[in-house]
Amino acid sequence: MKVETIRSREELEEVTPFQVDNLLWGTKKIPKTYGYLGFVPNDGFYLKMICEEADPLRTYTKDQDPVYQDSAMEAFFLFESGKERLPKPTYLNFEANANGALIAEYGTERTYRTRFGKETRRAFECTALMEEGKWSVSLRVPITALEEVYGSLSLGVGSTFSCNFYKLSETAAVEHYAAYALIPTKIPSFHMPEYFAEAEIVEGRK
């Protein structure tokens, strides 16, 4: 994946979109899901994910509610740590539903993850928008939040990291799973950093 630099969030939808179209674990079909990821130097990453789903399940309304039981879109990121290396890498998960309720955590395992504090969650500026026939989630991931986890980072053109993006619902009546980068396992789990896609920050179009 190439992540283009942009000057502001207003330019985000000018970058090349990515598709969430790898169906997983018996899923036969999902609503079209795609997104945009851009990087503003000295600021952070901006993400918008869009799903062409007219009436998404959206029960939960509070941050850290189990939004994965609703119709949800998710983004996972892994950066190189400036801190002492751990046996397993630390990665971040952001999960949101059409109400804009957000799970924002980090850790090395699927369980026992650390939640970001309220101040940092506000800095993520998570919003959701319902429109005719579709819904979207927008998110900012500031460098300051990443450095809470990883220590000092020098992010710019040429920097690399890994990531994956998902569409899902764990509720039986509408259960489905899809990813940007394929996860070739039999047991459903998005917490598989070994299968994240490689990403590189590149110069944006002038």
Stockholm file with secondary structure:
# STOCKHOLM 1.0

chainA/1-206         MKVETIRSREELEEVTPFQVDNLLWGTKKIPKTYGYLGFVPNDGFYLKMICEEADPLRTYTKDQDPVYQDSAMEAFFLFESGKERLPKPTYLNFEANANGALIAEYGTERTYRTRFGKETRRAFECTALMEEGKWSVSLRVPITALEEVYGSLSLGVGSTFSCNFYKLSETAAVEHYAAYALIPTKIPSFHMPEYFAEAEIVEGRK
#=GR chainA/1-206 SS CEEEECSSGGGGGGSCCEECCEECTTCCCCCCEEEEEEEETTTEEEEEEEECCSSCCCCCCSTTSCGGGSSEEEEEEECCCSSCCCSSCCEEEEEEETTCCEEEEEESSSSSCEECCHHHHHHTCCEEEEETTEEEEEEEEEHHHHHHHHSCCCCSTTCEEEEEEEEEECSGGGCEEEESSCCCCSSCCSCCGGGCEEEEEECCCC
#=GC SS_cons         CEEEECSSGGGGGGSCCEECCEECTTCCCCCCEEEEEEEETTTEEEEEEEECCSSCCCCCCSTTSCGGGSSEEEEEEECCCSSCCCSSCCEEEEEEETTCCEEEEEESSSSSCEECCHHHHHHTCCEEEEETTEEEEEEEEEHHHHHHHHSCCCCSTTCEEEEEEEEEECSGGGCEEEESSCCCCSSCCSCCGGGCEEEEEECCCC
//
